[in-house]
Amino acid sequence: MAKTTEVKDDIDDIENQTLTSEEKEKESPQGESLPAPHPVGQSSEPTVSACLPFKLPNYPPPPFGKALRPHFFLSSTSTPLNHGSFGSIPRFVEQTHAHFRAWVEASPDSFISLNLRNLSETALECAGELVNADPKNLVFVHNVTSGVNCVLRSLRQLAEAHARRAEKYELNKLKLLKKRNKILILSINHEGVKQAIKYIAKIDNFVVHEIPLTYPISDSALISRVRAAIDDTVLLANFEIISTLPSVILPYERLTRLCQGHGIMVMIDAAHALGQVPVNIRNCSPDFLVCNTHKWFFSARPVGILYVDPKWQHYVHPTIPTYGTGNFKDEFSWMGTVDYTTYLTIPVAREWRRWLGGEEVIRQHNHKLAVEGGRRIAEMLGTEVLLGLGRTGTGADHGEALIPAMVNVRLPTQERSEEYMKRFQKELIIRHQASVTVFKHGGRWWIRVSAQVYNDIEDFEQLGQWILEMLTSEEERDNYRADSSELELPFSTALLTPEILSKL
């Protein structure tokens, strides 16, 4: 395979650039310029360097907290505590993203026809290392929702294939005589995924069994509830590694083994996992797994990765087929004219995280801050943090282990309507440029607060103070009445400060 044409001098200059101590002040993260486009050339060798057009800073990273915030595009006047919803891209990663976008615009045919497939496979090789999976079993999708729908819309074919395999191999020597048409889900599963499952069940004649869960609950009790719901009509089970609302780490590996031991296919929703907890597909061996890299791993958005066990790949197709070769990798390699450059930022996101100190350093910081920050907000509000009961519920391993980098704190108001709480969440953004996710669980209102490398304990304390003021003032309470004629707030142009506009 021919190598890509040598990069022109101006690109070489950028790639070989090193900053002196004086240049660091001038070449701060805010001042990075848009990179020049990649030269037109033949298809690239699938090496990681092809996805790393710029060198990392040659100086140590600043300490975690506000000192790191200039390395992101975040406004200095905001208090970003909702990273779990949409993620945030570092400036260095966006520089690489812009590099590939510029290449597309400079020569669409060269990029798309000659280079895109190899670059994508390079990024998938990197993704395979991150989730410990053979990249041959991975494809890119736009996000977890897209990946889940690819599996669900292939479920009829999968059910037929599953039945044929059961008849041939007699999985676990079970008498698989009944038609498998049931899908198991947990009540705390992501609402969008639950709705997709229920929709497919309706049009394809499957049955959804939703297992009710209210935290706190021990892992053993959770697994017992799933075990009680299993019978020989269950075809597919859907679990998360980290649930969305409330945010808790689930015993997904034990759940996977339990279900597969009964001949049930397992689809893992790992939307929040990569960047918060280790993901090891080879150890877990699910039938399907879908994850995002734009939420917690610092890639450009959107990027989703779909894993499909080789025995099912022939039956799983894109939701909108555009390249009908019948080959799993080929079908997902081209899904129409969309922006594929986001996928190519996975390698640079990994390198930037290594520059920060690596996965374990990032995880420990974020988990510790989430625990301490959540505890501080709860103290200010006079409420509590949602804690776990551990593996067995005996108290030997209970507490904070189920908290990833997102913590759930109970709000002091419980008699408020859903419309009231929606208004409260919007007001928090408009008045203070701060955001959290508000949700109801177990009959109580909670907030989910995210901890990231650009946060510190002061962010959590400031949030607690704002919430306390907004929910305890009688005057403020009147402003959030559910029957207010101004419930739907208009977009506030006040948020478009000169600082933000200069970054657009």
Phi, psi and omega in degrees: 000132182290147178274158179295144177305143182304142180289141183292166187302321183293326176289319178303319180300318180292315183296324183271004185294134171232146186257132171279172181297325178288324181289335181301321180293320180285321183261049179292167180304328180290338189258008181295136183269161178293127182290156177287156181290155174293145180292155174292137180191184180280175185299146186275152167293141181283073177243152181300327182300334179296334179262009180234073184285349182232148178277147176294159175305142182264025177230157183296151178290153175291165177296152178297151182118206185296334179296337180270348186297325177299345177279359174243174179269008185294140178295139179291345180265359181263164174237088187281108181228023180233039184301329183297339182280313189229349182076183177202138186260131175293154180299321181296321178292319179295329177300316177292320177302315179296326177302313181288324177296321178294323177297317178303313183288328180289324181205081182305318183293318179298314183292308188285315187279327187253331191242333189301314185299315181293320178296320179295319179295325176298315178296324178292327175298318176297316179299321179299322177293325182291324183252007180053063179217152174293123181300342176296340181257011182242144172221159177272142170225171185291323182192181181297320179303316179297314181297318178299318181292329175299317179291313184296320181285352174257008191293327179297315177295320179296321180297318179294318179294321179299318180296320179295319179295320181297318179294323185283316187255349183049066185310125178054022179058029177280152174274086185276074184263329182278152177288130179273112183221018184249142177242125178266132174223162175259150181296337181268003176300156180306133187298321179297320178291319178300317180294322177297318179296316181294326178294312179297321179299322182291315186277338182248012174063043169259166179244131180259127175247107181264120182270118182288135178224137172227124178275149007280144177210143179284158177300319181297319179293321178298313181296324178297322178294320178294317180301321181293336181272352184278132169215184186277014173254358182281126180262315189221141173236139181242122178229159175253154171282313173234119180290160185275305183220108356288161179274109178217151175277125183261153177281061190294328180293318178293322178295321179296312180298319179301310184291316180295332176295342177253019177074024182258132173288145183236128175247120182260126174266107182249037185304319185259003192280306188295118185105345176248316180223158177296144176239123184228092184293323181297324179286321184278322179054052175287167174283324180216143174215136178232133179222162173254153168247348182276344180285302188239354185256359174076020172282170170295160180249145000261151172218122173237150179236128179249124173256134175228127177304138184308327183290345180251357189296330181293341187254354182257128184228159174300153179295331176237090182296131178230349185220083193273066178269346185082000178262128185306307183294318182296317183298324182271352183286338180219113180238045179091179182279095176227176180276107179268354186292337179298325181299329187282358181268000179298313180299318181289327176297319178297316181295321180294322177294325175295321178299324179291340181137349178102170188300313185294321178297316180295315181299314182297317179299311185293319179295313181298318180292321178298316180295309182292318180294318178297318179298321181293316178298316180299321177297318181293323182272349184071034183237224186207160171262141177287112180251164181261176177248010177076193184289322187245343183086007181280346181097351183290330183224032183275176171109241195268359184294335181278354182274120174276241174257011176236133184237144181254123181238132180285138176276153182282353179253130183237350185261011185271151180280168178296321180295322177299315183289329174297317179296318178301316181296320178293318181297324179298322178291312187290319184280324190235002184051042176233147182217140170222171175259125180258134182207164179248133179212130180063030179079008181233154178269136181227163168239144173255121183244130182261140175250133181223172186296340180267006180257159171220178185296333179297326177299317180293319180294321178295318177299315179301320180294317179296316180297317180301316180293318186286331184262346183255341179285128179300322180296318180293322180301321179297327182290341184254017180303137184295338181266012181297136180287348180248037183297316179277109185280140175287161177296132183268110178290348178296338180288339180275074180288160177306325180298316180291316181300325181292341181266348183284000000 
